[in-house]
Amino acid sequence: MYFVKRLIFAVPLLLVISALAFALVHLAPGGPFDRERAPASPEIERAIKAKYHLDEPVWKQYLQYLNGLAHGDFGVSLKYRNHTVTDIIAQGLPVSMLLGTLAFGFAMGVGLPVGFFTAARHGRWEDYTGSFFSMLVVCVPGFVIAPLLILFFSIKWKLLPVGLWETPWHMILPPIALGLFFAGKIARLMREGMLTAMQSEFVTAARAKGLGESRLLLKHAFRLAVLPVVSYSGPMLADLLTGSFVIENIFQIPGIGVFLVNSSLNRDYTLVVGLSLLYAALLIGLNLVVDFAYTLLDPRVKYE
């Protein structure tokens, strides 16, 4: 029942987000046709505005947009001629989803073992080394890591391609550049969760019964320690799927982040609102999945 209520509540929430996005993008200075190479005559400009209903009040444009949404139509792009917003999403979303999924796997594959191992070796040199790594990758942003990866692995050592998104070799550096920050966050969460779990009463009781340390950590402490990581994984995956536009621009990846940046700069109203709704729906959906996963990992968690 809880999840059904969440889904029902998501509908008005998406409406509010669409209204805010629509209002904010129209409040921004400039228009979608201000950057045309040749200035249009007043007659042509009026005809273009009439074609896209830009000569009408904003509230009326929004109602027309909602009417289109009710019929599954996100509208046409004002800058990418002969392309609908749905076409652009269908073109860029699979690329961004693959990039985000690979970065998510990399972050989990690196962050969980580092956090687990540093907690298991608490107070030793391995703990300090792992903690330093976690702090370092969290402090260095992706737009700094990406050029460094290109410099060494592509230009200096010539091991991997510089950019684009064509072969499996092209899909190595971008996920690393995108996922390193999140790997550090996961490692820190996992370490703190493990240290807390190792001090809990049931772990102390299991240790007193003579349970081996390795089995104690893997079977009991890990399951409790991973819960904060699960909570963080929903927003993290949403960030990876929708916030990769910097990495996409650096590596020239044709993902949806590039369209978001260009549509904002070009005042492509329909595309900005459509992508905002897409990002909001992804965030809501992924958080719902995380809540469900929480109940599977910890039976004590109940949602009313």
C-alpha positions as CSV (number, residue, x, y, z in Angstrom):
1,M,0.0,0.0,0.0
2,Y,2.9,2.3,0.8
3,F,4.4,1.9,-2.7
4,V,1.0,2.5,-4.3
5,K,0.6,5.8,-2.4
6,R,4.1,6.8,-3.4
7,L,3.3,6.2,-7.1
8,I,0.0,8.2,-6.8
9,F,1.8,11.0,-5.1
10,A,4.4,11.1,-7.9
11,V,1.8,12.4,-10.3
12,P,1.1,15.8,-8.7
13,L,4.8,16.1,-7.9
14,L,5.7,15.7,-11.6
15,L,3.1,18.3,-12.4
16,V,4.6,20.8,-10.0
17,I,8.1,20.1,-11.4
18,S,6.8,20.6,-15.0
19,A,5.2,23.9,-14.0
20,L,8.4,25.1,-12.3
21,A,10.6,24.1,-15.2
22,F,8.2,25.7,-17.7
23,A,8.1,28.9,-15.8
24,L,11.8,29.2,-15.1
25,V,12.9,28.5,-18.6
26,H,10.5,31.2,-19.9
27,L,11.7,33.6,-17.3
28,A,15.3,33.3,-18.6
29,P,16.4,36.0,-20.9
30,G,16.4,35.4,-24.7
31,G,14.5,33.0,-26.8
32,P,14.9,29.8,-28.9
33,F,15.4,31.7,-32.2
34,D,17.7,34.5,-30.9
35,R,20.9,32.7,-32.1
36,E,19.9,32.2,-35.7
37,R,22.7,33.1,-38.1
38,A,20.5,35.4,-40.2
39,P,18.1,37.8,-38.5
40,A,14.6,37.1,-39.6
41,S,12.2,39.8,-40.8
42,P,9.4,40.8,-38.4
43,E,6.8,38.9,-40.5
44,I,8.8,35.7,-40.4
45,E,9.5,36.0,-36.7
46,R,5.8,36.5,-36.0
47,A,4.9,33.5,-38.1
48,I,7.5,31.3,-36.3
49,K,6.2,32.4,-32.9
50,A,2.6,31.7,-34.0
51,K,3.6,28.2,-35.3
52,Y,5.0,27.2,-31.9
53,H,2.4,29.3,-29.9
54,L,5.1,31.5,-28.5
55,D,3.0,34.6,-29.0
56,E,0.5,33.4,-26.5
57,P,0.6,33.9,-22.7
58,V,2.9,31.5,-20.8
59,W,0.0,30.0,-18.8
60,K,-1.8,29.2,-22.0
61,Q,1.3,27.6,-23.5
62,Y,1.6,25.5,-20.4
63,L,-2.0,24.3,-20.6
64,Q,-1.3,23.3,-24.2
65,Y,1.8,21.5,-23.1
66,L,-0.1,19.6,-20.5
67,N,-2.7,18.6,-23.1
68,G,0.1,17.1,-25.2
69,L,1.5,15.3,-22.2
70,A,-1.9,13.8,-21.5
71,H,-1.7,12.2,-25.0
72,G,1.9,11.1,-24.5
73,D,3.3,14.0,-26.6
74,F,6.3,15.8,-25.2
75,G,6.2,18.3,-28.1
76,V,8.8,19.1,-30.8
77,S,12.2,20.5,-30.2
78,L,12.5,24.2,-31.1
79,K,16.2,23.9,-32.1
80,Y,16.6,20.4,-33.4
81,R,14.4,20.8,-36.4
82,N,12.2,17.8,-37.4
83,H,12.9,16.1,-34.1
84,T,10.4,15.6,-31.3
85,V,11.5,15.5,-27.7
86,T,10.6,11.8,-27.6
87,D,13.0,11.2,-30.5
88,I,15.8,13.0,-28.8
89,I,15.2,11.1,-25.5
90,A,15.1,7.8,-27.4
91,Q,18.4,8.7,-29.0
92,G,20.4,10.0,-26.0
93,L,18.9,8.1,-23.0
94,P,20.2,4.6,-23.9
95,V,23.8,6.0,-24.2
96,S,23.5,7.9,-20.8
97,M,22.0,4.9,-19.2
98,L,24.8,2.6,-20.3
99,L,27.4,5.1,-19.2
100,G,25.7,5.6,-15.8
101,T,25.3,1.8,-15.3
102,L,28.9,1.2,-16.1
103,A,30.0,4.0,-13.7
104,F,27.6,2.6,-11.1
105,G,29.1,-0.9,-11.4
106,F,32.6,0.6,-11.2
107,A,31.7,2.7,-8.1
108,M,30.2,-0.3,-6.3
109,G,33.0,-2.6,-7.4
110,V,35.7,-0.3,-6.0
111,G,33.9,1.4,-3.1
112,L,32.4,-1.7,-1.3
113,P,35.7,-3.7,-1.1
114,V,37.7,-0.6,-0.1
115,G,35.3,0.3,2.6
116,F,35.0,-3.2,3.9
117,F,38.7,-3.8,3.9
118,T,39.6,-0.5,5.6
119,A,37.1,-1.2,8.3
120,A,38.4,-4.8,8.8
121,R,41.9,-3.4,9.1
122,H,40.9,-0.5,11.3
123,G,43.8,1.5,12.8
124,R,46.4,-0.1,10.5
125,W,48.2,1.3,7.5
126,E,45.7,-0.3,5.1
127,D,42.9,1.7,6.8
128,Y,44.8,4.9,6.4
129,T,45.6,4.2,2.8
130,G,42.0,3.3,1.9
131,S,40.7,6.3,3.8
132,F,43.2,8.6,2.0
133,F,42.1,7.2,-1.4
134,S,38.4,7.7,-0.5
135,M,39.0,11.3,0.6
136,L,41.2,12.1,-2.5
137,V,38.7,10.9,-5.1
138,V,35.8,12.7,-3.4
139,C,37.7,16.0,-3.4
140,V,38.9,15.8,-7.0
141,P,36.0,16.5,-9.4
142,G,35.3,14.5,-12.6
143,F,36.2,17.3,-14.9
144,V,39.7,17.2,-13.5
145,I,40.0,13.4,-13.4
146,A,38.8,13.0,-17.0
147,P,41.5,15.1,-18.7
148,L,44.2,13.3,-16.5
149,L,42.9,9.9,-17.6
150,I,43.0,11.0,-21.3
151,L,46.5,12.5,-20.8
152,F,48.0,9.3,-19.5
153,F,46.0,6.4,-20.9
154,S,45.2,7.9,-24.3
155,I,47.9,10.5,-25.2
156,K,51.0,9.4,-23.3
157,W,50.6,5.6,-23.1
158,K,48.2,5.2,-26.1
159,L,46.4,2.4,-24.4
160,L,42.8,3.6,-24.9
161,P,40.8,5.9,-27.3
162,V,40.6,9.6,-26.4
163,G,36.9,9.9,-26.8
164,L,33.6,9.0,-28.5
165,W,31.4,6.0,-27.8
166,E,31.9,3.3,-30.4
167,T,33.7,0.2,-29.2
168,P,34.1,-1.5,-25.7
169,W,37.5,0.2,-25.5
170,H,35.8,3.6,-25.7
171,M,33.7,2.6,-22.7
172,I,36.5,2.3,-20.1
173,L,37.7,5.8,-19.3
174,P,34.4,7.6,-19.1
175,P,32.8,5.3,-16.5
176,I,36.0,5.5,-14.4
177,A,36.0,9.3,-14.6
178,L,32.3,9.5,-13.7
179,G,32.4,6.8,-11.1
180,L,35.5,7.6,-9.0
181,F,33.8,10.3,-7.0
182,F,31.0,7.9,-6.1
183,A,33.4,5.1,-5.4
184,G,35.0,7.3,-2.7
185,K,31.5,8.1,-1.2
186,I,30.6,4.4,-1.1
187,A,33.9,3.5,0.5
188,R,33.4,6.0,3.2
189,L,29.8,5.0,3.8
190,M,30.8,1.3,3.9
191,R,33.6,1.9,6.3
192,E,31.5,3.8,8.7
193,G,28.7,1.3,8.4
194,M,31.1,-1.6,9.1
195,L,32.7,0.1,12.1
196,T,29.2,0.7,13.5
197,A,28.0,-2.8,12.8
198,M,31.2,-4.3,14.4
199,Q,30.3,-2.6,17.6
200,S,26.6,-3.7,17.7
201,E,25.3,-6.1,20.3
202,F,24.5,-9.0,18.0
203,V,27.9,-8.9,16.4
204,T,29.5,-8.9,19.9
205,A,27.3,-11.8,20.9
206,A,28.2,-13.8,17.8
207,R,31.9,-13.1,18.4
208,A,31.5,-14.3,22.0
209,K,30.0,-17.6,20.7
210,G,33.2,-18.2,18.9
211,L,32.2,-17.4,15.4
212,G,35.1,-16.9,13.0
213,E,36.1,-13.3,12.3
214,S,35.8,-13.6,8.5
215,R,32.4,-15.3,8.7
216,L,31.3,-12.7,11.3
217,L,32.2,-9.8,9.1
218,L,30.8,-11.2,5.8
219,K,27.6,-12.8,7.1
220,H,26.5,-10.5,9.9
221,A,28.3,-7.1,9.8
222,F,28.3,-6.7,6.0
223,R,24.5,-7.1,5.8
224,L,23.9,-4.3,8.3
225,A,26.7,-2.1,7.1
226,V,25.5,-2.1,3.4
227,L,22.1,-0.5,4.3
228,P,23.5,3.1,4.2
229,V,25.0,2.3,0.8
230,V,21.6,1.0,-0.4
231,S,20.0,4.2,0.7
232,Y,22.6,6.2,-1.2
233,S,22.5,4.1,-4.3
234,G,19.1,5.4,-5.5
235,P,20.1,9.1,-5.7
236,M,23.6,8.1,-6.8
237,L,22.3,6.1,-9.8
238,A,20.0,9.0,-10.6
239,D,23.0,11.4,-10.5
240,L,25.0,9.0,-12.7
241,L,22.2,8.6,-15.3
242,T,21.3,12.3,-15.4
243,G,24.3,14.3,-14.2
244,S,27.0,12.9,-16.6
245,F,26.8,15.9,-19.0
246,V,30.4,17.1,-18.1
247,I,31.9,13.7,-18.8
248,E,29.8,13.4,-21.9
249,N,31.1,16.7,-23.2
250,I,34.7,15.9,-22.4
251,F,34.6,12.5,-24.1
252,Q,32.2,13.7,-26.8
253,I,29.6,11.0,-25.9
254,P,26.2,11.5,-27.6
255,G,24.2,11.1,-24.4
256,I,21.2,13.0,-23.0
257,G,23.4,15.3,-20.9
258,V,24.7,17.1,-24.0
259,F,21.1,17.7,-25.1
260,L,20.3,19.1,-21.6
261,V,23.1,21.6,-21.7
262,N,22.4,22.7,-25.3
263,S,18.7,23.0,-24.7
264,S,19.2,25.2,-21.7
265,L,21.6,27.5,-23.6
266,N,19.3,27.6,-26.6
267,R,16.1,28.2,-24.6
268,D,14.6,25.1,-26.2
269,Y,11.6,25.2,-23.9
270,T,9.9,21.9,-24.8
271,L,13.2,19.9,-24.6
272,V,14.2,21.5,-21.2
273,V,10.9,20.6,-19.6
274,G,10.8,17.2,-21.2
275,L,14.3,16.3,-19.9
276,S,13.4,17.8,-16.4
277,L,10.4,15.5,-16.2
278,L,12.5,12.6,-17.3
279,Y,15.1,13.2,-14.6
280,A,12.4,13.7,-12.0
281,A,10.7,10.5,-12.9
282,L,14.0,8.6,-12.8
283,L,14.8,10.0,-9.4
284,I,11.3,9.1,-8.0
285,G,11.4,5.6,-9.5
286,L,14.9,4.8,-8.3
287,N,14.2,6.0,-4.8
288,L,11.1,3.8,-4.8
289,V,13.3,0.8,-5.9
290,V,15.7,1.6,-3.1
291,D,12.9,1.6,-0.5
292,F,11.8,-1.8,-1.7
293,A,15.3,-3.2,-1.6
294,Y,15.6,-1.9,2.0
295,T,12.7,-4.1,3.1
296,L,14.4,-7.1,1.5
297,L,17.7,-6.5,3.2
298,D,16.3,-5.6,6.6
299,P,13.0,-7.4,7.4
300,R,12.7,-5.1,10.5
301,V,11.9,-2.1,8.1
302,K,8.2,-1.7,7.6
303,Y,6.5,1.0,5.6
304,E,3.1,2.1,6.7
